[in-house]
Amino acid sequence: MRNMGAVLLAVPFALAGCGGPDLGTPESTAREYAKLRVKEFAWEVERRVEQEEERLEFASQRGEIWVGRGALNKDLDVKRAKLEFIQDHLSEIADNIHFDIVDLEDVDSNNKNVTIKFWMYEVKSAQEREGRTNPKAFYLDYDSDTEKVRLTKVSGEWRVQGQ
């Protein structure tokens, strides 16, 4: 019974830090939104890997009944090499997504447009760089993506308007 009392006393302290997102200013709402997008981007990377594994499996099975499989097998080999590269660097790709709030534009007193820039690794073919001839060589390079978000003030809190 003593242990249960300690657990019950600890619960309010543990829940105290579990408040909702900070929506008090446009900047804090934009930061909260960007943090969620970073998590979503990381999840999408992992999901794309799973989907590509399935696509390659289907393509491989199709290749078993294909006439002139040479070109198909060559293409599959390159795609497998790229998938293997991504799998080897998956944590590096998913853990290195960054953002910056680059613009906060007043529309009126209750509406603002926010521009958020995200940087993340993209897998690129070494053939694209330096004219290399090995189609199975890849590297990671930072690429950016920009999102514009409309914020609206509702009951004293800044919220993202549906897109």
Backbone bond lengths (Angstrom), bond angles and torsions (degrees), N, CA, C in turn:
res aa  C-N    CA-C-N  psi(-1)  N-CA   C-N-CA  omega(-1)  CA-C   N-CA-C  phi
1 M - - - 1.440 - - 1.524 110.89 -
2 R 1.318 116.86 -31.97 1.455 120.14 179.18 1.523 111.76 -61.38
3 N 1.331 116.94 -41.44 1.464 120.92 -179.23 1.525 111.44 -63.74
4 M 1.330 117.23 -37.40 1.455 120.68 -179.98 1.527 110.58 -63.75
5 G 1.317 117.70 -39.28 1.463 121.51 178.12 1.515 111.33 -62.06
6 A 1.332 117.34 -39.93 1.454 121.39 178.80 1.528 110.66 -65.64
7 V 1.332 115.62 -38.74 1.456 119.59 178.81 1.527 110.04 -66.15
8 L 1.335 117.23 -43.93 1.455 121.09 -179.29 1.528 111.65 -63.96
9 L 1.329 117.34 -35.24 1.456 120.12 177.18 1.525 111.86 -71.45
10 A 1.332 116.99 -31.29 1.457 121.36 -177.54 1.530 112.18 -76.50
11 V 1.326 117.12 -27.25 1.465 120.09 -175.49 1.530 112.81 -59.11
12 P 1.342 120.00 -48.44 1.469 117.90 179.74 1.525 113.20 -60.17
13 F 1.339 117.19 -35.96 1.460 119.81 178.99 1.518 110.80 -68.96
14 A 1.331 117.61 -37.50 1.463 121.27 179.35 1.525 110.15 -68.53
15 L 1.327 117.08 -38.23 1.457 120.33 -178.37 1.523 112.45 -76.79
16 A 1.305 117.39 -19.38 1.463 120.35 -177.42 1.518 111.66 -59.69
17 G 1.325 118.47 -34.83 1.452 122.17 -179.38 1.514 112.98 -86.80
18 C 1.317 118.36 2.54 1.463 121.98 -175.44 1.518 112.12 -100.16
19 G 1.317 118.34 29.98 1.455 120.74 178.83 1.519 110.40 -64.43
20 G 1.318 115.86 170.70 1.456 120.77 179.60 1.515 111.31 -71.22
21 P 1.322 115.42 -178.08 1.463 119.80 179.80 1.530 111.28 -67.93
22 D 1.315 115.79 154.20 1.462 122.13 178.43 1.529 108.37 -80.20
23 L 1.337 116.34 109.28 1.460 121.73 -178.30 1.522 111.56 -115.82
24 G 1.323 116.62 20.92 1.458 121.14 -174.04 1.516 115.53 -73.36
25 T 1.324 117.33 -27.74 1.463 120.64 179.51 1.530 108.58 -131.76
26 P 1.327 116.80 159.19 1.472 118.51 176.84 1.532 112.12 -59.41
27 E 1.334 116.36 -37.93 1.466 120.42 -179.96 1.521 111.50 -63.90
28 S 1.349 116.54 -44.37 1.463 118.94 -178.38 1.531 110.86 -68.40
29 T 1.326 118.08 -37.51 1.465 120.68 176.78 1.525 110.16 -65.32
30 A 1.326 117.36 -41.71 1.460 120.88 178.00 1.531 110.56 -62.47
31 R 1.341 117.08 -40.49 1.471 121.04 177.19 1.524 110.60 -62.55
32 E 1.337 117.34 -44.48 1.468 121.28 179.56 1.527 110.04 -61.71
33 Y 1.320 116.46 -43.42 1.458 121.16 178.19 1.534 110.31 -61.67
34 A 1.321 116.76 -46.25 1.469 120.95 -178.96 1.525 111.36 -62.83
35 K 1.333 117.73 -39.16 1.472 120.58 177.77 1.525 110.60 -61.43
36 L 1.332 116.33 -41.01 1.468 119.66 177.57 1.523 111.22 -65.70
37 R 1.330 117.12 -39.66 1.469 120.43 178.17 1.527 111.45 -64.73
38 V 1.340 117.19 -37.14 1.469 120.56 177.35 1.521 109.77 -60.85
39 K 1.332 116.53 -45.18 1.476 119.65 177.71 1.521 110.69 -61.94
40 E 1.325 115.81 -40.12 1.462 120.42 179.64 1.523 111.08 -65.32
41 F 1.335 117.61 -43.04 1.462 120.83 177.69 1.532 110.46 -59.30
42 A 1.333 117.45 -44.75 1.464 121.43 179.89 1.525 110.26 -61.44
43 W 1.324 116.82 -42.76 1.463 121.06 178.88 1.530 109.88 -63.34
44 E 1.347 116.94 -41.52 1.460 120.99 -179.40 1.523 111.80 -62.48
45 V 1.329 117.07 -37.97 1.468 120.49 178.18 1.523 109.55 -60.59
46 E 1.314 116.58 -47.53 1.461 120.29 -179.19 1.527 110.87 -64.92
47 R 1.305 116.92 -38.98 1.467 120.95 179.98 1.526 110.51 -67.30
48 R 1.338 118.18 -39.87 1.465 120.92 178.41 1.524 111.45 -62.37
49 V 1.340 116.65 -35.27 1.465 119.93 177.47 1.528 109.85 -63.34
50 E 1.324 116.38 -45.17 1.467 120.17 178.66 1.526 111.08 -61.56
51 Q 1.324 116.73 -43.12 1.464 120.45 -179.98 1.524 111.61 -65.19
52 E 1.326 116.64 -39.57 1.466 120.03 -179.87 1.530 110.52 -66.80
53 E 1.324 117.48 -37.80 1.468 120.38 175.38 1.518 110.19 -57.78
54 E 1.329 116.99 -45.34 1.462 121.34 179.82 1.530 111.07 -65.64
55 R 1.328 117.41 -43.59 1.469 120.66 179.07 1.525 111.09 -60.28
56 L 1.320 116.46 -42.76 1.466 119.79 -179.83 1.522 111.29 -65.82
57 E 1.310 116.84 -36.53 1.465 120.44 177.36 1.527 110.64 -63.44
58 F 1.330 117.00 -45.41 1.469 120.53 177.93 1.523 111.21 -63.92
59 A 1.316 117.06 -42.72 1.464 120.72 179.97 1.525 110.70 -64.37
60 S 1.317 116.62 -36.95 1.456 120.99 177.92 1.528 110.47 -65.18
61 Q 1.313 115.68 -41.99 1.475 119.73 178.04 1.524 110.78 -65.66
62 R 1.330 117.36 -39.47 1.461 121.17 176.86 1.524 110.11 -62.64
63 G 1.321 115.43 -37.26 1.457 120.12 -178.78 1.513 113.29 -62.39
64 E 1.313 116.92 -25.37 1.462 120.45 179.61 1.524 111.84 -66.92
65 I 1.323 118.37 -22.49 1.464 121.18 -179.30 1.537 111.50 -112.93
66 W 1.310 116.79 10.39 1.461 122.92 -175.70 1.522 111.11 -88.71
67 V 1.299 116.86 143.47 1.464 121.95 171.39 1.528 106.93 -86.54
68 G 1.299 117.27 141.56 1.459 120.46 178.48 1.520 112.05 62.84
69 R 1.309 116.57 58.99 1.467 121.82 -174.27 1.518 114.11 -75.91
70 G 1.301 118.73 -6.13 1.462 120.99 -175.69 1.518 113.47 -55.47
71 A 1.323 116.78 -51.75 1.473 120.70 -179.35 1.522 110.86 -66.03
72 L 1.340 115.56 -39.68 1.464 119.39 179.16 1.526 110.68 -63.63
73 N 1.332 117.37 -45.33 1.472 120.84 179.65 1.523 111.52 -63.78
74 K 1.319 116.88 -37.96 1.469 121.01 178.33 1.529 110.01 -63.22
75 D 1.330 116.01 -45.43 1.469 121.36 177.77 1.532 110.74 -62.73
76 L 1.328 116.88 -42.80 1.469 120.57 178.80 1.526 111.37 -63.66
77 D 1.318 117.14 -38.14 1.475 120.73 178.75 1.525 110.95 -61.72
78 V 1.334 116.82 -41.86 1.468 120.61 178.99 1.526 109.91 -66.32
79 K 1.323 116.99 -43.81 1.471 120.67 179.55 1.527 111.41 -64.86
80 R 1.328 117.37 -38.42 1.475 120.33 176.53 1.523 111.21 -64.93
81 A 1.339 116.33 -40.44 1.464 120.27 179.13 1.527 110.22 -63.25
82 K 1.338 116.64 -41.12 1.460 120.09 178.39 1.522 110.61 -65.88
83 L 1.326 117.52 -43.47 1.462 121.36 178.20 1.525 110.84 -61.15
84 E 1.325 116.81 -42.66 1.463 120.77 178.58 1.529 110.90 -63.26
85 F 1.331 116.81 -40.13 1.462 120.83 177.00 1.532 110.25 -61.14
86 I 1.329 116.48 -45.43 1.469 121.02 179.69 1.523 110.32 -62.96
87 Q 1.320 117.22 -44.48 1.467 120.29 179.16 1.523 111.00 -61.37
88 D 1.326 117.38 -39.66 1.467 121.35 178.99 1.529 111.86 -66.77
89 H 1.331 117.65 -26.17 1.465 122.39 -176.79 1.524 112.78 -115.19
90 L 1.331 117.11 17.48 1.461 120.95 -173.13 1.524 112.78 -59.75
91 S 1.330 117.52 -45.16 1.469 118.57 -179.08 1.525 110.61 -67.31
92 E 1.310 117.33 -36.42 1.462 120.54 178.26 1.532 110.68 -64.83
93 I 1.330 116.61 -39.30 1.464 121.08 179.19 1.530 110.06 -68.88
94 A 1.330 116.90 -49.40 1.468 121.17 -175.17 1.527 112.84 -71.23
95 D 1.324 117.81 -28.16 1.470 121.07 -176.24 1.529 113.66 -90.89
96 N 1.319 117.74 -4.33 1.465 120.52 -176.85 1.525 111.56 -118.74
97 I 1.315 115.04 54.23 1.457 121.38 175.29 1.522 106.32 -110.28
98 H 1.310 116.24 122.13 1.460 121.38 -175.25 1.525 109.83 -125.41
99 F 1.321 115.61 159.86 1.459 119.38 179.28 1.516 110.57 -141.36
100 D 1.323 113.97 161.36 1.454 121.49 175.05 1.525 107.47 -147.53
101 I 1.314 116.24 136.06 1.456 120.97 175.20 1.521 105.57 -83.49
102 V 1.331 116.56 110.24 1.462 120.01 -171.25 1.529 113.84 -98.84
103 D 1.342 116.67 -16.64 1.467 118.04 179.38 1.518 109.30 -156.95
104 L 1.320 115.24 140.13 1.462 122.78 176.72 1.525 106.04 -133.43
105 E 1.318 115.73 105.04 1.459 121.59 -173.01 1.530 110.53 -108.01
106 D 1.323 116.52 129.09 1.464 121.58 176.05 1.520 109.30 -75.45
107 V 1.327 115.74 126.17 1.456 120.65 171.10 1.522 107.52 -93.97
108 D 1.333 114.72 -50.14 1.460 122.93 171.07 1.529 106.33 -158.18
109 S 1.318 118.06 -170.14 1.466 119.59 -173.91 1.531 113.25 -67.05
110 N 1.317 118.25 -19.50 1.464 121.36 -178.50 1.525 114.05 -115.50
111 N 1.314 117.78 5.41 1.468 121.21 -178.89 1.522 110.31 -139.66
112 K 1.322 115.04 138.12 1.457 121.18 177.84 1.523 108.78 -139.96
113 N 1.309 115.50 146.39 1.460 122.19 172.31 1.525 107.62 -102.61
114 V 1.308 115.98 130.48 1.456 121.38 -179.58 1.525 108.47 -118.54
115 T 1.319 115.83 135.48 1.458 121.24 174.32 1.523 107.59 -110.72
116 I 1.331 114.88 124.79 1.466 121.59 -179.20 1.520 107.56 -119.36
117 K 1.319 115.37 131.11 1.462 120.66 178.06 1.525 107.90 -107.71
118 F 1.336 115.68 130.33 1.458 122.51 178.97 1.525 108.38 -111.91
119 W 1.330 115.64 138.48 1.456 121.95 174.35 1.518 107.46 -117.69
120 M 1.322 114.84 133.45 1.463 119.77 178.54 1.524 108.77 -152.57
121 Y 1.324 114.16 160.18 1.461 118.70 177.88 1.522 110.61 -73.49
122 E 1.320 114.70 138.66 1.458 122.54 170.78 1.522 106.50 -119.15
123 V 1.317 116.02 144.08 1.458 120.71 177.11 1.520 107.52 -86.68
124 K 1.302 115.17 126.39 1.461 120.17 -179.24 1.518 109.57 -124.37
125 S 1.301 114.21 150.99 1.454 120.85 178.68 1.522 109.10 -79.49
126 A 1.318 115.92 138.18 1.466 119.85 178.28 1.518 110.61 -67.05
127 Q 1.328 117.26 -19.44 1.468 120.46 176.81 1.519 110.78 -63.49
128 E 1.332 116.53 -32.60 1.456 121.15 -179.89 1.525 111.34 -68.95
129 R 1.323 115.78 -24.28 1.458 120.91 -178.54 1.517 107.90 -111.28
130 E 1.292 116.35 132.05 1.460 122.97 174.35 1.521 113.78 64.96
131 G 1.335 118.81 11.71 1.458 121.34 176.69 1.512 115.15 60.74
132 R 1.309 117.21 30.37 1.466 119.34 179.76 1.519 111.00 -65.17
133 T 1.319 116.06 155.19 1.458 120.14 -175.87 1.522 113.21 -103.28
134 N 1.305 119.38 -5.01 1.462 121.36 -179.90 1.528 109.70 -83.88
135 P 1.333 118.19 107.43 1.467 120.13 -178.14 1.523 113.26 -71.36
136 K 1.343 117.14 -9.52 1.463 120.65 -177.95 1.526 112.74 -100.84
137 A 1.327 117.39 11.66 1.461 121.45 179.01 1.529 108.98 -100.94
138 F 1.334 115.98 131.63 1.459 121.40 -177.06 1.524 110.11 -134.67
139 Y 1.325 115.84 162.29 1.452 121.16 175.91 1.523 108.56 -149.29
140 L 1.336 115.89 164.05 1.457 121.89 177.41 1.520 109.07 -99.39
141 D 1.316 115.43 137.42 1.454 120.56 178.14 1.521 107.69 -141.31
142 Y 1.326 116.49 139.85 1.467 119.16 177.96 1.520 110.22 -69.07
143 D 1.317 114.77 137.38 1.446 122.36 175.65 1.525 106.64 -133.02
144 S 1.303 117.29 158.64 1.460 118.78 -177.92 1.521 111.07 -122.51
145 D 1.300 113.98 157.94 1.453 122.50 176.97 1.523 106.41 -141.34
146 T 1.314 117.10 139.58 1.455 121.41 -177.80 1.517 109.47 -116.06
147 E 1.321 115.71 136.46 1.460 122.10 177.19 1.510 109.62 -124.82
148 K 1.317 115.66 137.71 1.459 121.25 174.04 1.524 107.00 -107.88
149 V 1.343 115.11 133.52 1.455 121.47 -176.79 1.519 108.64 -130.10
150 R 1.315 116.83 136.93 1.469 121.78 175.63 1.518 107.96 -96.28
151 L 1.335 116.08 128.36 1.457 122.67 176.34 1.522 108.80 -109.69
152 T 1.330 115.67 141.60 1.456 122.29 179.38 1.520 108.76 -129.17
153 K 1.327 116.36 137.28 1.462 121.03 178.75 1.532 108.49 -85.04
154 V 1.341 114.90 121.69 1.458 121.97 -179.58 1.520 108.00 -130.92
155 S 1.311 116.92 119.71 1.476 122.56 179.13 1.525 111.83 50.66
156 G 1.323 116.79 41.91 1.460 121.07 176.02 1.516 114.95 82.78
157 E 1.334 118.09 -0.44 1.466 121.15 178.80 1.520 108.57 -118.11
158 W 1.339 114.46 146.73 1.450 120.76 177.10 1.521 108.44 -91.74
159 R 1.328 116.13 125.35 1.465 121.94 -177.22 1.516 109.66 -126.44
160 V 1.346 114.61 152.77 1.461 121.11 178.51 1.523 107.90 -77.81
161 Q 1.324 114.55 129.87 1.461 119.62 178.70 1.522 108.62 -83.07
162 G 1.333 117.15 139.30 1.465 122.21 -178.34 1.508 112.60 -52.38
163 Q 1.337 115.05 145.19 1.470 119.60 -176.55 1.502 111.33 -115.41
